[in-house]
Amino acid sequence: MTFWLLSLVFLLGFITYLVVQRNVASITRTPVWILWLVMMTPALIWSTWTLVYGENNPPPPILVIGPFVTCTLLYWLLIRVGRIPNSASKTAEATSQPTSPETKHSLLAEPTAAEAKTVVKPLNKEEEASLQSCFPWSVYYVQNFEYRPQAVICRGQLRTTPDAAYQTIRDNIEAQFGDRFLVMLQEGANGKPFFALVPNPQSQQADQSKQEPLTRPGLALGLLVATLFTTTLAGIEIAGVTVTSLSQLFAEPQLFSAGLPYALALMTILGIHESGHYWTARFYKVRATLPYFIPIPFFLGTFGAFIQIRSPIPNRRALFDLGISGPMTGLIITLPILLWGLMHSTTVPATDKLGLNFNALNPSTSFLLALLSKLALGAALTAETAIKLHPVAIAGCLGLIVTALNLMPVGQLDGGHVVHAMYGQRAGALIGQVTRLLVLGLSLVQPDFFLWAVLLFFMPVVDAPALNDVSELDNRRDLLGLFTLGLLLMIILPAPKVVTQILGF
């Protein structure tokens, strides 16, 4: 128990540090390590309580809510106290890194009074007149141009469909200015669409882009082999095989066979999940790296896998497909792997704990898991029994957890992309805020969600905009999105009592 808990805290700490460094390091002078420590304090308090008093004695509500609220306010205050002025932060971003979807979004913000006096127009009068001609009155009647640091805002009246307007005006601007600008169609605070021209980093750094390969197959292959080794080591421990040293492992290579079922099952799930994102990005001509695995020599053997998107998302349809492709393809392979693993698992006497215990799993922890468990084990599963999971079933359960976490409709998680594409950026951010509060409430009933609540609460809820962030989805994608959110609820919510009674456990 101690090993698993400490490993989870270490994993949360690693992810939390990356979140802080990526999202707030450029907007505040407060040291990243202090912000990280504040974010981790609730998890450290809860973990210490569990280590001292045991997992069967949950902390009192005041010890759950108090640190969470206190550290949230302290985190916000530390950012505000050390906040870098907008002009300085924007200048630093512009000079230190290429424009990303996140920085493009910040460039569209209203300038301060000081900034308004110092904004340098990126277009001269002749170019502004040429830009005016790029907006046919029958497509988008442009009324005025507004200048931001590194951006031109074109406000007016939309006269046709967003798709037709964006395609026409983007083609006109490319014909007039080449690849100098990225053309964005966004929804303003008043609900009216506007166009924005942002410097194109691929145009500015063409020579550098040619020198830096986007895909690194050698690195991807090396990480794959390393992760296969570390997950095999984890699989050996999960299978209950005692290995005292690496020398024993290499002296008896047959021991590897005990860890391979878990390793291959888990890496297949993670690999197909990320491959779904990768091939969808290729389909939409979005620049993306190969899937990279993250090996660790303890705990589960890996922190997962990821790809990096290196160019803007063209529209909300592409954003939706990119977001949903990973979880859905991963779930398609997770379900048969989990079902096979459950069929080869055994039943043991039930415990009172409703949580993720691989040695005595209560299947009613998850509605979907309860259905699959009954399908796999049939009459052997009763109210008096729990499941001792086969290593492949453990990999399948982890696949469900990965799918559920990624489908959370918050920020730049896959689920955040989905709700952003379905309802728009502002509505998606609101859904993310509500989701974080609901997960926090769920964590009071099911302590396994404490770490999720902490991670989600400090994750930005605003997703980066697509270039055409106005055109809506078709009915088929809307229905698929609702179905996917329904799957999320089936994974994370416990099986209702009436369902467990029908299933006979």
N, C-alpha and C positions, 0 to 999 in steps of 0.2 A: 504493500500500500504506500509506504513512504517513498519508495523509488518512483512509482508511477506519479504520485502527487508532485514530487520535486521536478520530475521531467516535464509535467504539464506546466508548472510555473516557469520553468526555463523556456519552454516553447512560447508561452504567452509573453514573457519578457523580450524574447528575440523579435517577435512580430510587433510588439508595442514600440520597441526602439525604432524599427524601420518606419512605422506609421508616423511617429513624432518627427523623425529626421526628414522624411519626405514632405510632410504637409505643413509644418510650422517653423522649421529651422530658418527659413528665409524671411519670415515676417516678424520675428522677435529676437531680441538680444539675450533673453534668458537661456542659459546653457541647456542643451538637449538632455544632459544626464539628470538635471533637476526636474525637468518636465516628465521625463521617463520615470523617475522615482515616485513622483506624485501619482502618476497613472497606475503604477504597480502597487501602491500602498494598500488599496482594498484587497487585492488578491493575496498579498503577503500576510495581511491580518487574518483573512479567512483560512489560508493554508496553515498558518501557525496554530489557529484554534483546532483545526482538524488533526494536526500532528499531536497536539497535547491531549485533546479530549476524545479523539476518534471520530470516524465518519458517521457513526450512529448517533452522535450528539451534535446536531446542527447548531451554529451560532445563534444567539438571540437576535430578534429583528433589529434592535438598536445597533448591534454590531454589524449588521448587514447594510442597513440604510445609512447609518451615520457616516462611516468612512466614504461611502459612495458619493453622497451629497457633498460632504466637506471637501473631498479631493477634486470633485468636479468644479466647485467654485474656486478653489485654490489654483487649479490648472488654468482656468479662464483668467484669473487675476494676474498670474505670472506672465501669461502671454500679453495681456494688456499693458502691464507695467514696463515690459521690455520691448514693446512693439516698435518696429522700425517704421519711420514715416513712409507713406505710400510711395512718394516720388523716389525715395532712396531704394526701397525694396524693388520697385519696378525697374529702376536703373540697374540694380545688381542682377536682376533676372535677365535683363536684356543683354548684358555684357558677359554673363558667365555661362549661359546655356542657350541652346536653340529653343525656339518657341514650341511649346507643347500645347495640347488641348487645354490643360489647366491654366497655363499662363495666358493663353489667348483669351480665356474667359475673364481673367482679371483685367486685361487690357481694355475691355469694353465698359468697365465701370466708369461712372461719372467722375471727371477730374475735380480735384479740389480747387479753391480759388487761386492758390499759389501755382498749381500745375497749369491752370488755364492760361496764366500769363506767360508761361515758359514753353508751352507746347509748340513744337516745330512742325509745320505742315509738311507731310511727306509728298505733297503734290504741288507743283507750281500752277499758275493760272491756266496755261495751255493744257496741262495734263488734267486739270479739273474740268475744263471744257470738254475734253475727250471723254472723261468719265461720265459727264452728263449725257453724252450721246449713247452710252452703253445701256441706258435705261429707257426703252421705248415706252411711251405714255400708255399704250394699250396693255402693257405687261406690268410695269411698276412705275407709277407716276412719282418721280423723286421730287421732294420739296426742298430739302436742304442737306448740306454736308456738315458734319460735326467732326472735329479732330480730337483724338485722344493720343496719349503717348504711344506711338507706333501703330496707330489704327485710324481708319477713316470710317465714320458711321454715316450711312446713307438712309435718311428717313423719308417716308412717303406713303403712298396708298397702293396696296396690292390690287391689281385689276384682273388677275387670272388665278389659276391654281398655283399653290406653292411650288409643286414640282416643275411646272412649265416655266414659272418665273425664274426659279433658281437656275434651271438648265440654260435658258436664254441669256440671262444676265451674266452667268459665269462664262459662257462661250464668248460673249461680247467683250468682257474684260480681259479674257485670255488673248483674244485677237488684238486688243489694243495695247496691253501691257505685258504680254507673254506670261511667264510663270512668276512674275514679281510678287503677286499677292495671292493669298488664299481667300476665297470668297465665302463668307458665312451668311446664312439666313437665320436670324434669331427672332425670338418673340420678346417684345419689350414689356416693361412693367405695366403698360396700359393695354396689353393684349394685342397690339399692332405689330406685325412683322417688320423688321428692318434688316438691311444688308450692312455687313461690316467687311472692310478690306484689311487684312492683317499680313504683314511681311511673311513670305514663304521661306522657311528655313532651308528647305531643299534647294531653293534657288540661290540663296546666299552662300550656302556651303556645298556647292556641287562638287568641287574638287575633293573636299574632305569626305563626302559621302562615298565617292568612288574608291577612296583609299581604305575606308573602314567597312569590312564585310558585314552584311546584315546577319547572315547565318554563319555559325561556326560549328560545322559538323563534328570536328575533332573534340571541341569542348563538350558538345551535347553527348557524344559517345562516351567520353571519359566520365562525365557525371552519371550517365546511365549505368556504366560498369561499377562505379564506386557505390551507387545507391543499391544496385543488386547485391553487392557484398554486405552492406550494412543492414539491409532489410533481411537478408538471409541470417545474419547473426541474431537479429531480433526474433526472427521466426524460430530459430533453434531454442531460444529462451522461452518463447511462447509455447512451443511444443513440449516443454518440460525436460529437455535434455540438458544435463549439467556439463558445462565446459569450463574448465578451470583456467585455461590460457589459450592464446592463439597458437602456440606451438603444438598443443594437443589437437587443435582443430586441423592444422595442416598435416599432422602425423596420422590423423584418422579422417581422411577426406569424406568418408561415407557419412560423417555427421552433418555435412552440408545438406544432404537429402532431407533431413528433418526440418530445415528452415526454408527450403525452396518452395513448398506449396504456398506458404504465406507470402513470401517475397514475390513470386511470380503473379499471384492473384492481385496483391496490392499495387504492384507496378503496372500491371495491365489496366487496372481501373484508372489510376492517375494518368497514365500515358494516353489512354483513349480520350479521357476528359480534355486534356490539353491539346491533343491532336484535333479534336472537334473545333476548338478555337482557332487553331493554326490553319486548317484547311478552309474554314469559313473566311478568315482574313485573306487568304490567297484568292478565294473566289471573288471577293469585293476589291481586290487589288490594294488592300491595306498592308503596309509594310509591317512584318512581324518576325520575331526571332523564332528559331526552332524551340520546341519544348525542352526545358532544362530541369532535371531532377535535382533535389537538394538532399545530399546524404548526411546523416548524423550517426555516430557510432553507438547510440543508446536509444532508449525509449522505443519508438515504433520503427526506427531505422531510417526515417526520412521525414523532412518537413513538408514533403509534397513536391509538386512540380509547377512550373509557370512558363508563360511566354510573355514577351514584351512587345507592346504595340508601338511602332515608331513613326506612325503618320496618323493624321486625323481620320475619324470615322466619317464617311461621306454623308450619311443620312440616318434617320431613325430606324428605317427598315434594316439597314446593315448593323446598326447598334443592337437591335433586338436579336437578330440572327447570331451575332457574335456572342451576345450574352447567354443565349439559351442553348447554343450548340454544345458547349462544354458539359454542363450538367446533364443534358438529355442523352448525349452519346455515352457519357460516363455511367448514367443510370441504366442504360440499355444493357451494358455489360455487367454492371454491379448486381442486378437482380438475379440472373442465372448463376453467377458465382456465389452469391449469398444463399440461394436456394440449395445449390449442391452442398455447400458447407454445412447448412442446417441439417440436410439429410444424413450427413456423416457425423453429426454431433450426437451427444448423449444427454439423457435427462438425469438430473440430480435432485435431491430434496430442495424445496423452495425456501427462500429466505424472505424476510419482511422488507428488505430494501428494494425500492423501486428506482433502479439506476442501471448504469452501464457496467455490469460486473461480468467479465468474460467467463469466469469459472462457475457462476450460477446466475445466468441472465434471466431476468423476469421479462418475457416477451411483450407484456402489456406496457412496457416502457414506451413503445412506439406503435401506433395504429397499424402502419404498414408492416412493421416487423412482426406484430402479432398474427396478421393474416398469413405471411410467408412461413412463420414457424408452425402454424397449425397445418398448412398445406404440406410442409416437409415432414413433420413428425406424427401427424395424425393423432390417434388415440393415446399414444405414449405421452403426450403433453396434457397434463391435467392441472387442476388448481393447486395440487400439492407438489408439483414438480417445477423445476427451472431447467435451464439449458447450459450444459458445459460445452462451450463453443469449440468446434474444430478450427485449426488455424486459418483455413480458407474462409470459414464463416466469420472469423474476426476481421479478416481483410474486407469481407463484404460489408460488415457493420461499419467499418471505417469508411468504406465507400459511401454509405448512406450519410454518415456524418459530414464528409467532405461535400457531398451534393447539397445537403441541407444548409451548411454554412455558406456555401457559394450562392445559394438561391435566396438568402436573406435580402430583402429589397432595401438595401442600404448603400448609398454612395456608389463606389466603383466596384462593388461585388457584382457577380453575374446577375443576381436578382435586382440590384440597383439599376443596371443597364436595362433590364426588362421593363421595370415600371417606368423608368424615364422614357423609354421608347413608346410605351403604351399611353402614358398620360401627360408627358411633357416634363421638362426639367424641374419646374417649380413644384408641380404636384408630386413628382417623384421624390423630391427632397422632403416634402411634408410626410409622405408615406414612410420614408426612412426614419424620421423623427418618431412617428407613432410606433414603428416596429421596435425601435430601441427601448421604448418604455414598456411595450408588451413583453419583450424578452426579459427585461428586468423584473417585471411582475411574475413571469413564469419561473424565474430563478428562485423566487421565494418559496415556490411549491416544489420545484425540482432543482436541487442544488447543483446538478451537473451543468446547468446553464449559467452559473456564476461567471465563469471565464468568458463565455460568449457575450454576456451582458457588458462586461468591462470592455472587451475588445470593440464591440459595436458602438458603445457609447462614445468612445474617443475616435471613432472613424468618421471622417467627413461625410455628410449626408448628401452633398451636392455633387452630382456626377458631371463630368466634363461634357460640354455640348458637342453635338455632331455639326458638321459644316452646314447641312440643311437640317435645322432642328425644329422645323415648323411642320413639314409634311407628316401626316398621320399614318398609322398602320392600316392595313386591310383587316377585314373581319376575321379572316383565318388566323392571322397572327394574334389578334386580340384574344380569340378563343384559346389558342395554344398557350398564351401567357397566363390566362386565368387557370387553365388546367395545370400548368407548372406550379403556380402558387398553391393550388389545391394539393399537389403532391408534397410540397414543403410542409403543409399542415399535417398531412398524413404521416410524415417522417418524424416530426418533432413533438407532436401531441400524443399523450398516452391514449391507449385504446379505451373508449368509454366502457363503463361497467356492463351495459347491456350487450355490447359486442363480445366482451370476454365471457359472459354467461352463455351466449349463443355458441361461442367456440369451445366452451367446456373447460376454461381455465381461469 
